[in-house]
Amino acid sequence: MSWYENRLGKLAETMEEEISMSYAKMKNHCGNNASITVNMKITNLNSETDYERVTSALRTIKGVESFGPYEQKKLSVTYNQSQTSLEYIVYKLSVTGYRYINRF
């Protein structure tokens, strides 16, 4: 493992921790347990295998509740706003290798 790969891994871990901590603070202030469903366009979501990869990665996020059925280049995600955010979901998608476009 090169120095850059090691540094990148540590940077990703730090970013995940910071995002988790900021939303934990927000959760304490908001107290809102409302769920929201977001329809996302994922440019390289081309097969059911991709869908399974994406959903299994997003299931690791606390607050992600469910997914819509498979559609090419489209993903519906229901999540609890007080436990996670769209930004964190998009971050997880990009780390997994998928590209989100902010429109549907």
RAJO-V926880 format. One record per residue. N is the residue number from 1. SS is DSSP state (H for helix, E for strand, L for the rest). OMEGA is omega as a letter, one per 30 degrees, with the letter a starting at -180 (999 if undefined). Layout:
n & ss & omega
N & SS & OMEGA
N & SS & OMEGA
This chain:
n & ss & omega
1 & L & a
2 & L & l
3 & H & a
4 & H & l
5 & H & l
6 & H & a
7 & H & l
8 & H & l
9 & H & l
10 & H & l
11 & H & l
12 & H & l
13 & H & l
14 & H & l
15 & H & l
16 & H & l
17 & H & a
18 & H & l
19 & H & l
20 & H & a
21 & H & a
22 & H & l
23 & H & l
24 & H & l
25 & H & l
26 & H & a
27 & H & l
28 & H & a
29 & H & a
30 & H & a
31 & L & a
32 & L & a
33 & L & a
34 & L & l
35 & E & l
36 & E & l
37 & E & a
38 & E & l
39 & E & a
40 & E & l
41 & E & a
42 & E & a
43 & L & a
44 & L & l
45 & L & a
46 & L & a
47 & L & l
48 & H & l
49 & H & l
50 & H & l
51 & H & l
52 & H & l
53 & H & a
54 & H & a
55 & H & l
56 & H & l
57 & H & a
58 & H & l
59 & L & l
60 & L & a
61 & L & l
62 & L & l
63 & L & l
64 & E & a
65 & E & a
66 & E & a
67 & E & l
68 & L & l
69 & L & a
70 & L & l
71 & E & a
72 & L & l
73 & L & l
74 & E & l
75 & E & l
76 & E & a
77 & E & l
78 & E & a
79 & E & l
80 & E & a
81 & L & a
82 & L & a
83 & L & l
84 & L & a
85 & L & l
86 & H & l
87 & H & l
88 & H & l
89 & H & l
90 & H & l
91 & H & l
92 & H & l
93 & H & a
94 & H & l
95 & H & l
96 & H & l
97 & L & a
98 & L & a
99 & L & l
100 & E & l
101 & E & a
102 & L & l
103 & L & a
104 & L & 999
